Amino acid sequence: MARKPLRKRRFGELEPRKSPDGGEITGYRARYTGPDLKRHARVFVDKMAAETWLNAERMLIDRSEWIPPRERDRQARIAKQRAITFGEWARRSVAGKRLRPSTVYRYERALELRVLPVLGDVPLSDLTRLDITDWYTGLVTDLAAEAKKAGRKGDGRGAAFSAYQVVSSILNDAVDHELIEVSPAKVKRALQYDAMHEPVVLTAEQMWQLHELMPDYLAAMVPLAATTGLRNGELRALQRRHLDLRDPLRAVVMVRGSAKNEKVSGRYNAIGETKTKASVRDVAIPSFVVPILEEHLREDVQGGPDALVFTARRGGIMHASVLERNWAVARAKVGLGDMHIHDLRHTALTWAARSGATLAELMAIAGHKNPTIALRYQHIGGAERRHAIAERIGAMATDELAARRALKTKESEAASGD
């Protein structure tokens, strides 16, 4: 059957589109030849919409404002994307990154507390270097005031550094997605931060003092962490089956997971993967720690291989803040107010280095895959290290001096004998 000729129009054409059986009209195809001498078409459900589109296209041509419809749609889509606010993009960016749960938690917390209250409603494409600079300098000032008011050591630059890292990462992601051409996060030295905390290496006496001062259900964690170097999250994820104490001289703790800051049903109760694949490891336990752990397992740990070794008072995985609060009380009584819980790990690795552990052995104990990271645990720390180096240098000089004196004495005795 011959097709019905298209209706003649002053501009463009309208063609009815029918169902496969050739009966009911399902829409209209509008098309025209543009100034670029190419055919442009679009399908509409009803005839009026198709005619409206053709009339609008003709008007754009008459005004010399016409560009191809596909290019126009692309530009409109980009404009819509660029109208997104920083807050909207920040949430999409974080959700789209392949990050560990603990990192997602840190990003989201920094955004909610430090970033979005100031930058959240600003259109992403409108952000300028001055906006970021003003936000950062204001944040540094506010955090310093908070630290001073609370009587905390430091000026809050660590928190400002972390927040700026998050903002910089999100804006770089926007550049990668072509939402902005250049990141406005260009504050000089904002990404240069030296932590004020100098790692503390415990003495054996201090370790035992902390062990005695921690609550009973956490006391065993101190000698275990100070001799095996397990991370905070690894300690909180330990289960009975991860401890092999059958032979005190061959006791082992098996690291197979890490506690994560994922809030589920109002409680932090997620055990995830270790920090890296290298963190999955078996670490030898000194024999003196074995009876401490055995008593802890009898008195403070439920039965069954999956029972948590260190648990919250009410059961379940202990949140890091609970451990930190108890640690703060104990360290203050020992006079170690600046010591972090992570310094127990630093202590273990430093003690291992002092005992003659090779770099490869340190990496195996720590679960590191990068030797550069393991190397930093080999230093003795602070004044003790400087004095130890000075004494070794002095020993070289005094040994040489003693040898010279002995030689002179020998020569003198030989001369007097003559």
Backbone torsions as a table, in degrees:
resi	resn	phi	psi	omega
1	MET	NA	131.6	-177.3
2	ALA	-67.5	140.5	179.8
3	ARG	-72.2	142.7	178.6
4	LYS	-69.5	130.6	-178.1
5	PRO	-61.1	146.0	179.9
6	LEU	-66.4	147.8	178.5
7	ARG	-67.6	130.7	179.6
8	LYS	-71.4	132.5	178.2
9	ARG	-130.4	159.3	176.8
10	ARG	-69.1	-27.7	178.6
11	PHE	-145.2	125.0	175.7
12	GLY	76.1	-177.9	-177.4
13	GLU	-137.7	151.1	174.5
14	LEU	-121.4	128.9	-179.5
15	GLU	-126.4	119.1	177.2
16	PRO	-64.6	142.6	175.9
17	ARG	-114.3	128.2	-174.0
18	LYS	-110.5	163.1	177.8
19	SER	-65.8	162.8	-176.9
20	PRO	-55.4	-29.5	-179.6
21	ASP	-82.1	0.8	175.6
22	GLY	80.4	13.0	-176.6
23	GLY	-98.2	-88.3	-172.0
24	GLU	-70.6	139.6	175.2
25	ILE	-76.7	125.4	-176.9
26	THR	-104.2	-11.1	-179.6
27	GLY	173.4	-174.3	-179.1
28	TYR	-135.1	137.9	176.8
29	ARG	-103.7	118.0	178.1
30	ALA	-102.7	136.2	179.8
31	ARG	-151.0	157.5	179.9
32	TYR	-159.2	166.0	175.4
33	THR	-98.6	121.9	-175.9
34	GLY	-87.4	176.3	177.7
35	PRO	-58.9	-20.6	178.2
36	ASP	-84.5	5.6	179.2
37	LEU	65.0	21.6	175.9
38	LYS	-111.0	154.2	179.1
39	ARG	-85.0	134.2	178.8
40	HIS	-125.1	132.8	-174.4
41	ALA	-138.9	157.8	175.5
42	ARG	-154.8	145.1	-177.8
43	VAL	-104.5	136.3	-179.6
44	PHE	-127.8	157.5	-179.6
45	VAL	-74.2	-41.3	-177.9
46	ASP	-121.5	160.6	-174.2
47	LYS	-67.1	-39.6	-177.7
48	MET	-62.1	-41.3	179.1
49	ALA	-63.6	-38.7	179.2
50	ALA	-64.9	-43.3	179.7
51	GLU	-66.4	-38.9	178.3
52	THR	-61.2	-41.3	179.4
53	TRP	-64.0	-44.9	179.3
54	LEU	-62.3	-41.5	179.0
55	ASN	-63.5	-39.5	179.3
56	ALA	-66.3	-39.2	178.4
57	GLU	-64.5	-41.3	179.3
58	ARG	-63.3	-39.1	-180.0
59	MET	-64.6	-40.1	177.9
60	LEU	-63.6	-38.4	178.7
61	ILE	-65.9	-44.5	-179.3
62	ASP	-62.1	-32.2	-178.7
63	ARG	-88.9	1.6	-176.8
64	SER	60.2	32.8	179.3
65	GLU	-111.1	8.2	-172.9
66	TRP	-77.9	137.0	165.7
67	ILE	-134.6	157.1	-176.8
68	PRO	-53.4	139.3	-177.3
69	PRO	-53.8	-40.0	-179.1
70	ARG	-65.4	-40.1	177.9
71	GLU	-67.1	-37.9	178.4
72	ARG	-64.0	-41.6	178.0
73	ASP	-64.2	-39.7	179.8
74	ARG	-63.4	-43.6	179.8
75	GLN	-65.2	-38.1	178.9
76	ALA	-66.4	-38.4	179.1
77	ARG	-65.5	-41.8	178.6
78	ILE	-65.2	-41.7	179.6
79	ALA	-62.4	-38.4	178.5
80	LYS	-66.3	-41.4	178.8
81	GLN	-64.2	-39.6	-177.3
82	ARG	-75.9	-11.6	176.6
83	ALA	-80.7	-6.0	-179.5
84	ILE	-63.7	142.3	179.3
85	THR	-79.3	163.2	178.2
86	PHE	-60.5	-40.2	-179.1
87	GLY	-62.1	-43.4	179.3
88	GLU	-63.8	-44.5	-179.4
89	TRP	-68.0	-37.2	-179.4
90	ALA	-58.4	-44.8	-179.3
91	ARG	-66.8	-40.6	178.2
92	ARG	-66.5	-39.6	-178.6
93	SER	-64.3	-47.4	-179.5
94	VAL	-64.0	-41.6	-179.6
95	ALA	-64.9	-28.2	-177.6
96	GLY	-87.9	-8.0	-179.8
97	LYS	-85.7	150.1	175.3
98	ARG	-91.0	89.1	-175.1
99	LEU	-120.8	153.7	173.4
100	ARG	-68.3	150.5	179.8
101	PRO	-53.3	-38.3	-180.0
102	SER	-65.6	-34.5	178.7
103	THR	-71.4	-40.4	176.5
104	VAL	-59.8	-43.6	178.7
105	TYR	-59.8	-43.6	-179.4
106	ARG	-65.7	-42.7	178.6
107	TYR	-61.2	-49.4	-176.2
108	GLU	-64.4	-39.0	179.7
109	ARG	-66.4	-43.1	178.2
110	ALA	-62.7	-40.6	179.7
111	LEU	-63.8	-49.3	-175.6
112	GLU	-66.5	-38.3	-175.1
113	LEU	-87.9	-37.5	-167.5
114	ARG	-114.1	-22.0	-168.7
115	VAL	-114.3	-58.2	-171.4
116	LEU	-62.3	-32.9	176.9
117	PRO	-57.1	-25.1	-179.0
118	VAL	-103.5	-45.9	-172.0
119	LEU	-103.8	-8.2	-170.7
120	GLY	-56.8	-40.2	-174.5
121	ASP	-93.3	1.9	-179.2
122	VAL	-80.2	129.0	175.8
123	PRO	-55.9	135.4	-175.7
124	LEU	-55.1	-43.3	-176.5
125	SER	-72.8	-13.6	-179.7
126	ASP	-91.6	-10.4	-178.4
127	LEU	-64.1	133.3	179.1
128	THR	-117.6	169.1	176.8
129	ARG	-60.9	-35.4	179.3
130	LEU	-66.5	-37.8	177.1
131	ASP	-59.1	-47.2	-178.1
132	ILE	-67.5	-40.2	179.4
133	THR	-63.9	-44.7	179.4
134	ASP	-62.9	-42.3	178.5
135	TRP	-62.1	-45.8	-176.1
136	TYR	-66.3	-46.8	-179.2
137	THR	-64.6	-37.4	176.2
138	GLY	-64.7	-39.2	179.3
139	LEU	-65.0	-44.2	179.0
140	VAL	-59.9	-43.0	179.6
141	THR	-63.9	-45.4	-178.7
142	ASP	-64.5	-42.4	-178.5
143	LEU	-67.7	-37.1	177.3
144	ALA	-63.6	-40.8	178.9
145	ALA	-65.8	-40.1	178.3
146	GLU	-62.5	-44.0	-179.0
147	ALA	-63.9	-41.4	179.9
148	LYS	-66.0	-42.5	-179.5
149	LYS	-64.6	-37.2	-178.9
150	ALA	-83.5	-6.1	-179.9
151	GLY	73.2	24.7	-179.4
152	ARG	-86.7	149.3	174.7
153	LYS	-74.8	141.6	-179.6
154	GLY	102.4	173.5	-175.4
155	ASP	-121.0	12.3	177.3
156	GLY	81.1	4.9	-177.8
157	ARG	-67.2	-24.0	177.1
158	GLY	-63.3	-44.6	178.3
159	ALA	-67.1	-37.7	177.8
160	ALA	-65.4	-40.6	177.7
161	PHE	-60.4	-45.8	-179.9
162	SER	-63.1	-43.0	179.9
163	ALA	-64.5	-41.1	179.9
164	TYR	-66.1	-37.1	175.8
165	GLN	-56.8	-44.5	-179.3
166	VAL	-63.4	-47.7	-179.7
167	VAL	-61.2	-44.7	-179.7
168	SER	-61.3	-42.6	179.7
169	SER	-63.7	-42.5	-178.7
170	ILE	-66.5	-41.1	179.5
171	LEU	-70.6	-35.9	175.0
172	ASN	-63.9	-36.1	176.6
173	ASP	-64.7	-37.4	177.5
174	ALA	-64.7	-37.0	176.2
175	VAL	-64.1	-43.9	179.7
176	ASP	-61.0	-31.8	179.9
177	HIS	-91.5	8.3	176.2
178	GLU	61.0	29.1	174.7
179	LEU	-83.5	-29.5	173.3
180	ILE	-137.0	156.7	-176.9
181	GLU	-83.1	-40.0	-177.2
182	VAL	-138.1	140.8	177.3
183	SER	-71.1	132.1	177.4
184	PRO	-82.2	0.6	179.8
185	ALA	-81.7	86.0	-175.8
186	LYS	-129.4	30.5	-179.0
187	VAL	-70.3	124.5	-177.3
188	LYS	-63.5	133.3	175.4
189	ARG	65.3	8.9	178.9
190	ALA	-67.3	-27.8	179.1
191	LEU	-98.0	13.2	176.0
192	GLN	-111.4	106.5	-176.3
193	TYR	-141.4	125.5	174.5
194	ASP	-104.6	116.4	-179.0
195	ALA	-57.7	137.0	-179.0
196	MET	-73.7	-22.4	-175.8
197	HIS	-76.4	123.8	173.4
198	GLU	-97.4	123.5	-176.6
199	PRO	-52.1	140.4	-179.8
200	VAL	-102.4	132.7	174.9
201	VAL	-106.9	119.3	-177.5
202	LEU	-71.2	152.0	164.5
203	THR	-87.8	164.5	178.5
204	ALA	-60.0	-39.2	180.0
205	GLU	-62.5	-43.3	179.8
206	GLN	-64.9	-36.8	178.3
207	MET	-60.9	-44.9	-179.7
208	TRP	-67.8	-35.0	176.9
209	GLN	-63.1	-44.8	178.8
210	LEU	-65.0	-38.7	177.6
211	HIS	-58.4	-41.8	-178.4
212	GLU	-74.2	-27.9	-175.1
213	LEU	-88.8	-19.6	178.4
214	MET	-72.8	153.1	176.2
215	PRO	-56.3	153.1	-175.7
216	ASP	-53.0	-40.9	-174.6
217	TYR	-75.6	-5.8	177.8
218	LEU	-119.9	-7.8	-172.3
219	ALA	-58.4	-41.4	-176.7
220	ALA	-65.8	-18.9	-179.3
221	MET	-65.7	-31.6	-174.9
222	VAL	-64.6	-57.9	179.2
223	PRO	-65.4	-30.6	178.4
224	LEU	-65.7	-48.0	-178.8
225	ALA	-68.9	-37.3	-176.2
226	ALA	-74.1	-9.6	-179.6
227	THR	-119.3	-15.8	-179.6
228	THR	-113.0	-19.2	177.2
229	GLY	75.4	22.5	178.1
230	LEU	-68.7	146.5	177.2
231	ARG	-74.3	162.9	179.0
232	ASN	-52.2	-53.3	-178.0
233	GLY	-65.2	-33.3	179.0
234	GLU	-67.8	-38.6	178.1
235	LEU	-64.2	-42.4	-177.3
236	ARG	-73.5	-14.8	179.7
237	ALA	-97.6	-2.7	-177.2
238	LEU	-63.9	139.6	174.1
239	GLN	-122.1	164.2	-178.0
240	ARG	-50.8	-43.2	-175.6
241	ARG	-66.1	-11.1	179.6
242	HIS	-88.4	-2.4	179.4
243	LEU	-112.9	121.9	174.9
244	ASP	-111.8	100.0	-174.7
245	LEU	-112.0	15.4	-174.1
246	ARG	-61.9	-40.2	177.7
247	ASP	-116.8	109.5	-177.2
248	PRO	-54.6	-28.9	-179.4
249	LEU	-84.3	-7.4	179.5
250	ARG	-130.7	26.0	-177.5
251	ALA	-67.2	143.8	-175.2
252	VAL	-140.6	142.5	168.6
253	VAL	-111.0	129.1	-176.5
254	MET	-102.4	117.1	-179.9
255	VAL	-90.3	116.3	-177.0
256	ARG	-129.0	-3.6	-179.5
257	GLY	-166.6	179.0	-179.4
258	SER	-146.5	138.6	177.9
259	ALA	-69.6	136.3	-176.6
260	LYS	-117.1	153.7	179.1
261	ASN	-88.3	61.1	175.4
262	GLU	-107.2	122.5	-175.8
263	LYS	-90.5	117.0	-179.5
264	VAL	-125.0	125.0	179.6
265	SER	53.0	38.3	176.6
266	GLY	81.3	1.3	-179.1
267	ARG	-132.0	147.4	177.2
268	TYR	-86.4	100.1	-171.8
269	ASN	-140.4	42.8	-179.9
270	ALA	-113.3	133.9	170.7
271	ILE	-111.7	120.8	-178.4
272	GLY	-114.2	-165.0	179.8
273	GLU	-72.5	163.8	176.4
274	THR	-69.6	169.1	-176.0
275	LYS	-57.0	-45.3	176.5
276	THR	-139.7	171.2	177.0
277	LYS	-63.3	-33.4	179.5
278	ALA	-67.0	-18.6	-178.9
279	SER	-74.7	-16.3	174.2
280	VAL	-75.9	111.0	-171.2
281	ARG	-158.8	165.6	172.5
282	ASP	-112.6	127.1	-176.9
283	VAL	-118.1	132.9	179.2
284	ALA	-68.6	141.0	178.2
285	ILE	-106.9	128.1	176.6
286	PRO	-58.2	145.9	-174.7
287	SER	-61.4	-30.4	-177.7
288	PHE	-69.1	-19.6	-179.8
289	VAL	-82.2	-22.5	-174.2
290	VAL	-58.8	-51.4	179.4
291	PRO	-62.3	-30.5	177.2
292	ILE	-65.1	-43.5	178.9
293	LEU	-68.6	-39.4	179.6
294	GLU	-61.6	-42.7	177.6
295	GLU	-65.1	-40.6	178.9
296	HIS	-62.0	-42.2	180.0
297	LEU	-64.6	-36.3	179.4
298	ARG	-70.3	-42.8	-169.6
299	GLU	-90.9	-33.1	-167.9
300	ASP	-123.7	1.1	-175.6
301	VAL	-122.6	137.1	178.6
302	GLN	-69.4	165.0	178.7
303	GLY	-76.9	168.5	178.8
304	GLY	98.0	144.0	-175.8
305	PRO	-65.3	-24.1	-177.3
306	ASP	-92.6	1.1	-179.3
307	ALA	-64.7	137.1	178.8
308	LEU	-69.2	137.4	179.8
309	VAL	-73.5	-42.2	177.8
310	PHE	-121.7	110.4	-172.6
311	THR	-121.6	161.1	175.1
312	ALA	-68.1	160.7	-178.2
313	ARG	-55.1	-39.6	-176.9
314	ARG	-95.2	12.8	-179.1
315	GLY	92.3	166.5	-179.7
316	GLY	85.0	176.3	-178.1
317	ILE	-70.8	133.8	179.9
318	MET	-75.4	131.3	175.5
319	HIS	-76.2	149.5	-176.7
320	ALA	-56.8	-34.2	-177.1
321	SER	-65.3	-31.7	178.4
322	VAL	-65.4	-45.7	178.6
323	LEU	-63.7	-41.5	-178.9
324	GLU	-62.7	-40.6	-179.2
325	ARG	-63.3	-45.4	178.9
326	ASN	-67.0	-36.9	178.8
327	TRP	-64.8	-40.1	-178.5
328	ALA	-61.2	-39.1	179.6
329	VAL	-66.5	-46.1	-177.1
330	ALA	-66.5	-45.3	-176.6
331	ARG	-65.7	-34.4	179.3
332	ALA	-63.8	-38.2	-179.2
333	LYS	-69.4	-25.2	179.1
334	VAL	-89.8	-7.4	-178.2
335	GLY	83.6	26.1	179.7
336	LEU	-117.3	55.9	-175.0
337	GLY	-60.7	-23.7	-177.8
338	ASP	-96.3	1.5	-174.7
339	MET	-81.3	128.5	176.8
340	HIS	-89.4	157.4	177.3
341	ILE	-62.0	-30.4	179.4
342	HIS	-66.8	-19.3	179.5
343	ASP	-68.1	-16.9	172.6
344	LEU	-64.5	-39.1	176.1
345	ARG	-65.4	-43.6	178.7
346	HIS	-61.8	-39.9	178.0
347	THR	-60.5	-47.0	-178.4
348	ALA	-59.8	-44.3	-177.3
349	LEU	-72.3	-33.5	176.7
350	THR	-69.2	-42.6	176.5
351	TRP	-60.6	-39.6	179.3
352	ALA	-63.8	-41.8	179.1
353	ALA	-64.4	-41.5	178.5
354	ARG	-63.5	-29.8	-178.5
355	SER	-80.8	-0.2	176.1
356	GLY	101.4	11.7	179.4
357	ALA	-63.4	137.4	177.2
358	THR	-76.4	170.0	178.6
359	LEU	-60.9	-41.7	179.2
360	ALA	-62.5	-39.9	179.2
361	GLU	-68.1	-39.1	176.8
362	LEU	-62.4	-42.1	179.2
363	MET	-63.1	-38.4	179.4
364	ALA	-67.5	-41.4	179.1
365	ILE	-65.6	-45.1	-174.9
366	ALA	-78.4	-22.1	-174.7
367	GLY	78.3	33.6	179.4
368	HIS	-97.1	145.3	172.4
369	LYS	-107.3	-9.1	-179.6
370	ASN	-109.4	115.4	-178.1
371	PRO	-62.9	-26.9	179.9
372	THR	-61.9	-39.3	179.8
373	ILE	-68.0	-42.5	-179.3
374	ALA	-64.4	-32.4	-177.8
375	LEU	-62.1	-33.5	-175.4
376	ARG	-69.6	-17.1	178.2
377	TYR	-83.5	-5.0	-177.3
378	GLN	-84.1	-12.1	-179.0
379	HIS	-75.0	151.7	-178.5
380	ILE	-77.4	-35.9	174.0
381	GLY	105.9	126.1	169.6
382	GLY	57.9	-143.5	-175.5
383	ALA	-63.2	-34.5	-178.7
384	GLU	-59.6	-42.4	-179.8
385	ARG	-65.3	-45.5	-178.2
386	ARG	-62.0	-41.0	179.1
387	HIS	-68.1	-36.9	179.5
388	ALA	-64.3	-42.0	177.8
389	ILE	-63.7	-43.9	179.6
390	ALA	-60.3	-40.1	180.0
391	GLU	-66.6	-38.0	178.8
392	ARG	-66.7	-40.8	177.2
393	ILE	-63.5	-43.4	178.7
394	GLY	-62.2	-37.4	179.9
395	ALA	-63.4	-38.5	177.8
396	MET	-61.7	-43.1	-178.6
397	ALA	-69.0	-44.0	-178.1
398	THR	-69.4	-33.6	176.1
399	ASP	-62.8	-42.5	179.0
400	GLU	-66.2	-40.7	179.1
401	LEU	-62.9	-42.8	179.3
402	ALA	-62.9	-39.4	179.6
403	ALA	-65.2	-41.0	179.8
404	ARG	-65.6	-41.5	179.3
405	ARG	-64.7	-40.1	178.9
406	ALA	-63.5	-39.3	179.2
407	LEU	-65.5	-42.8	179.4
408	LYS	-64.2	-40.1	178.9
409	THR	-62.4	-42.5	-179.7
410	LYS	-64.2	-41.9	179.0
411	GLU	-66.0	-38.4	-179.8
412	SER	-65.7	-42.2	179.2
413	GLU	-64.7	-38.4	179.4
414	ALA	-66.0	-38.8	-179.6
415	ALA	-67.5	-40.6	-179.3
416	SER	-69.4	-28.6	178.7
417	GLY	-70.1	-30.1	178.3
418	ASP	-70.0	NA	NA
